[in-house]
Amino acid sequence: MNKILTLTALLLACLACKTPEARKPESVRTGSFIDASVERNKKLNAKEQALIEHIISKNGDNTYIASENGFWYHYNTKTDEATGFTPKYGDIVNFSYNLKDLKGNFIYPETNFKNLDYAMDRQELFTGLREGLKLMKSGETVTFLFPSQKAYGYYGDENKIGTNVPLICEVTVNSITKSQEN
């Protein structure tokens, strides 16, 4: 009887020390939301690119350049390559610009954004314009075609520019003042 009790106690001790098993989840989620978002953004990007390419093809007088940053531009006024310089980090750029929708309707005329001073990459400015200013020299005027992700994107400007609105932006750089660091 003693042997049976010892064997039973030993068996119970072994079974009581069993490691806990992980529970299986009730539902398995996949990246379906992210996949749907990616698909929506691809369609939006393709639609905006088609609209921009249509504008470029209609405007055969100007030679548009595709930037490495995902927007298109052409020079209205270009300075000589040998003269002038493009702004670097910290330089103060004095410029004016206007914003239009892709149909050419003014959203903000130049009077809203005239003679602004911008410390290059030290102040807030929408992505496309910040990258576009880096391509310009003093005295140049450039027309940019920004897809919505390079303009104000999903949120807009919370005023006149809505969600996912591509823009036409005409920018004139009045002057560039080098910073003390450069």
N, C-alpha and C positions, 0 to 999 in steps of 0.2 A: 504494500500500500504506500509505503514511504517512497518507493521508486516512482510510482505513478504520480504522486503529488509533486515530486521534484521535477519530473519530466513535464508535467502540466505547467508548473510555475516557470520553467525554462522556456517552454513554448510560448506562453503568454508574454514573457519578457521580450522575446524576439519579435513577436508580432506588434507589441506596443511601441517599439523603437523604429517602426517603419517610417521612412521620410515622407513628408506630405507631397501629394501629387498636385500639379498645377491644374487649375480648372480651365476648361476650354471656353473661349469667348462665346457669348450668345449669338452675336452677329459679327461677320467679318466685313470690314470696310476696305474698299480699295481706293485708289486715287481718282475716283470718278469725278469729283468736283474739280480737281486740278486738271484732269484730262479735258473736261468740258470747257474750262477756262482757257486752256491752251488752244483748243480748237476754235473758240470764239475769237481770240486774239489773232490767230492766223487768218481767219476770214476777214476781220476788220482791217488788218494790215494789207491784205491783198486788194480789198476794195479801195482803200485810200491810195495805194500805189497805182492802181488803175486810173483813178481820178487825176492824180498828179501827172501821170504819163500822158493822159489826154490833154491836160493844160499845156504841157511841154510841146506836144505835137501840134497843137493849135497855134502856139506862139513860135513859129519858125524863124522869126527875126532874131531871136536871142539863142545863144548856145548855152544850154544848161549843163552844169557840172554836177555829177553825183559825188557827194562828199563821202569820206570814210565813216562818217558819223550817222549816216542814214537820212540825210536830207539832200535837196537839190538847190542849186543857186546859179544865178548869172549876174555878171557885172553890168550895172547901168553906167557907172563911171569908174574907170580903173586908172590907177597911177602907174607910173613907169616902174618896172621890176627893180631897177637899180636904185631907185630912191625910196625912202621910207622904210618902215619896219612894222612888223606885226606885234601886237601886244603880248607881253609875257606876264607871268604871275606877279600880281601886285601893281602893275602899271595902271594908271588912271586913264580910262577911255571916256571921252565926251562924245556922245552920239545922240541921234534922234531916230525914231522909227514909228511906223504905223502897222496896224494889224488888219487884215482882211480875211474873209472866208474864201473858199476856193472859187466862188462865183464872182469875186472881185468887190463885194460889198464891204464897206468899212465897218469894222467892229469898233476899233479905236483909231481915230485919225492921228496924224503926227502931232497935232496940237496937244494931245494928251501926254505924249512922250517926247518932249523937245528939250534938247541940251541937257541930257542926263549925264551925270558923272558916275562911273562904275569902276570900282577897284577890281581888276581882273581876278576872278576865282576867289575873291574874299567876301563877296556879297551875293545875295540871292538874285537869281535871274533864271528864267525858264531855260531848260537844257539846250534846246536848239539855238537860241539867241546867244547864249554864253559860248557855245562851240563855234557859231558863225562869226562872232566878233574876233576870235583868234585867227581867222583867215583874212581879215581886212587890215588895210593901212589907212593912215590919215588921208582924208579927202575922197575916199571911195564911197560909192553907193552901190549896194548889192540887194537884189531881190531874192529872198529865200522862200522855198516851198517846204514847209515842215509837216510831216505826218503827225497825227495827234500825240503819239508817244514822245515826240521831240518838242511838242508844244506844251499844252497844259494837261494832257493826258486824261485820265479817268475823272479827275475832280473838277476840271475846268478852272476858271479863276474866281468862281463863286460870285460872279457879277454878270458880265455879258457873254462870256465864253462858256459854253456848256461842256458836257461830257464827250470825250473823244472827238474833238473838232480839229481837223487839219487846218493850217493857217498859211497865208501868204504874208510875208513880213518884208517891208522895204526899209533898209537900214542905211543911214549915212553916218560915217565916222568923221566927226569934226576935228578932233585932235587926240593924240596919244601922248601922255606924259610919263616918262620912265620913272619908276620908283627908285628910291635911294639904294635898294638892295640889288637892283640889276645893274 
